[in-house]
């Protein structure tokens, strides 16, 4: 049988195109099947694993508001520390401190505001106070020549308490050019006597004490240069120590110039009920 060459060429061409279409269709079908089997939530190829759509990001919840008054805080420093603590614990809330009212304004979710309120009730507790009794004892050899006792109250929060006993001595620091009369003199007053500064913090069983004790006196001699200003004699003790309540502690001992005596400084602490 004779075949027409034209028909034969057409059939061969159609067979070739059918084979090409089949070859291209198979991978496409396989890719679609793999995509359908892919678990939901899987990131597409080439996308970062932690990429998140802006529309799906959770916005902060500010649906609850509360004003909490700090009843036991005695300084802005303590209140600022509480505010910092809350901001670290609840970063998705708004927290502001009002110094004039000793109040914290908190805005956030209902659960965060409730947790913050519970946390403040655990932190804002009464500050314990301790009575510090300093004993300044003059010793002559082994005999006690005299003892001076000073008691002061210090809060267990590191704030400084100051005690002063003595007088203010006027010292001329300058004279105006108009003359040397007393009315034109510039006078500065210097504290002379006993000054005690003390601060405590820590636990009820062991206190950390930081204290400064200064004693000054007038020897009755004019200052060098014969200016008429008094020469002030001063002794200073700057110390830190650990105190066990009820147990006396000797902070230091010094010799009194020009005498055979020495002075011993002792302190004892006790919790104020």
Buried (B, 14 or more C-beta within 10 A) or exposed (E): EEEEEEEEEEEEEEEEEEEEEEEEEEEEEEEEEEEEEEEEEEEEEEEEEEEEEEEEEEEEBBEBEBEBEBEEBBBEEBBEEBBEBBEEEBEEBEBEBEEEEBBBBBBBBEEBBBBBEEBBEEBBEEBBBBBBBBBBBBBEEEEEBEEEEBEBEBBBBBBEBEBEEBEEBEBEEEEEEEEEEEEEBEEEEBBBBBBBBBBBBBEEEEBBBBBBBBBBBEEEEEEEEEEEBBEBBEBEBEBEBEBEBEEEBEBBEEEBEEEEBBBBBBBBBBEEE
